[in-house]
Amino acid sequence: MLVETETAMRCIQCGHMKDKVIDSRISKDGTSIRRRRVCLGCGYRYTTYENVERTELQVVKKDGTTEPLKREKMLQGMVKACEKRPVSVDRLDRAVDEIITTIHQDHNAQVPVQALGLQVMDKLHELDPVAYIRYVSVYREFDNVKEFIEEIQALEKRSFRERVEKRANAQARKG
């Protein structure tokens, strides 16, 4: 499929302003389009990506100040929590995308840091209980071992409750 583009895309090789799209593909998650192009001036082939531009969310911190939502900062915190755990960086990358999508659905311009932290905790709880405890201990600023023990006991109760609910749902589908 050769389509001459309506908007000019400057060739990075020769600077010519006309090209043709020779292939377009939607990404696996459906959030971007990858286009292979050929310059009509020099024949150089290159790839461009088209993404939906979202409004930049501002995170409202505990002290009331705001800062832009930084995807890399969120990913780094989750990677740190999952250090030496069986969770791939690729899976964490997808988890961050899922969190950001949820945050954009729930908030227009600003998101309280607490809401963001809860989303991260929920996602880590799904991925790895040890990573979850690591993250929670820093996020909630645990001061002593008792707080760790209480959180682990709460995690065990939730895990047991979830296993029972999964079995009941599986049996209901079979029966």
N, C-alpha and C positions, 0 to 999 in steps of 0.2 A: 504494500500500500504506500504509494508515494504521494504525499500531499504537500503542496507548497504552503508554508505557514503564512497566516495573515499578519501576524506580528513579527517584527524583525528580531532575530536573535543573532548577535554579533559572533562570528566565527572566532574562536580563540587562537586559531592558527594564522589566518590572513586578515581578519577584521571585516570581511565581507558581511553585508547585512541581509543576505537572502539565503534561505536553506530549505530543505525538504525533510519532512518527518518520514522516516522509512519503516519505523516500527513503534507501536505504542502498547504498553502493557500496564495493567492495574496491579499494584502491589498485593501481596498475600492478604494483608489486613484491610485492603480497600481504602487506605487513607492517602495514597499518592499514585501518580501515574509516571512511569518511566518512559521517556521518548528517546529513540535513536534518531539522530539527525545527520544529514550530509550537507556540507556547505556547497552552494551552487557556484561559488567562486573558485575554490581550490580542490573540492572533492573530499576534504577532511571530514571524518566521521566522529561524532561526539554524542554524549548522553546528557540529557537534562531531566530534571525531576520537577513535577508539578505537585504542590501540596496545598491543602486548604490552610489559609492563614487565619489563625485564631487570634482573638484579642489576648493581649498579654495580661495574665492574672497577676495580681499583687497579693503577696502573703502579708497578712497583718500579724505582726509578732506580738509577744506577750506585753512588751512595753508600749505598744500602740504604733510603733514605726512600721513602715511598709518597705518591702523589697520585691523585685520581680520573682515569680516562681521559677526556680532554676532546676531544670530537669536533671542536669549533671550532679547537682548537690544532693538531690533525692536519691539518685542512683548510687552515688558514693556511700551514702549512709546505709543503704540496703546491702551493698557489696561488703561493707565493713561488718555488718551484722551476720552476714553469711560466710565470713571468712572461714576456710577449712571445713565447710559444710557441703553436702552434695546438691548444691543449687548452682546451676550454670549462670554465667553473666548474661547469656542470651535470654534465659527465663526471667532474670531480674529486669532486663531491658524491656521485655514485654509487660512485666508487672508494672513498671513505671508508666508505660503508655496507657495501661488500663486505669491506673490511679488518676492520671492527668485527664483522661476522657471522662471519668466519673466526676472529678472536681469541676471540669468545664460544664457538665450537665447540671450540677448543683449550684454553681456560683457564676455570676456574671463578670464582675470586675475584681472583687477582692475575696480572699478565702482566709479565714482565721487559721493560724498555725496549728491550733488544736484539731481542727477538722482534717487538715492535711496529715498530721501525726496519726490520727485514728485510722485514716485510710491506709497509711503505710503499715501500721500495726496489724490491721485486718489482713492485708495481703501477705505479710510475713507469717502470720498465724496459719494461713492456708499453705504456705510453702514449706516452712520448717519451724518446728516448735522451739528449737534451741536458738535460732536466729531471732525469733520473736522475743524470747526472754532477754537476749542481749540488747535488742533495740529498746524494749520497754524499760530495762534497767537504766539506760542512759536518758531516754525521753522523760521518764517520770522521776529521774534523779533519786534513785534508791539510796538510802543512807546506811542501811544495815542489812544483815543476812535475813532477818525476820521478813523484811519486805520481799526479798527474793523467794523465800519459802512460801509465803502467802500467794504470790503470783504463780508459782509453779503448781501449787495445790489447785488454784482456780483454773489453770490451764488443763490439769488432769481431769477435773470435773467436767469442763467443756468438752474435752476430747472423748471422755466416756459417754457423755450425753449425745454427742454427734455420732459415735459408733452405734449406739442403740437406735437412734433415729434412722440411720442409714439402713440398718438391718430391717427395721419395721417397714420402711418404704420399699425395700427390695422384696420383702415377703408380700406386701400388699400388691405389688405389680405382678408377682407370680400367681398369687391366689385369686 
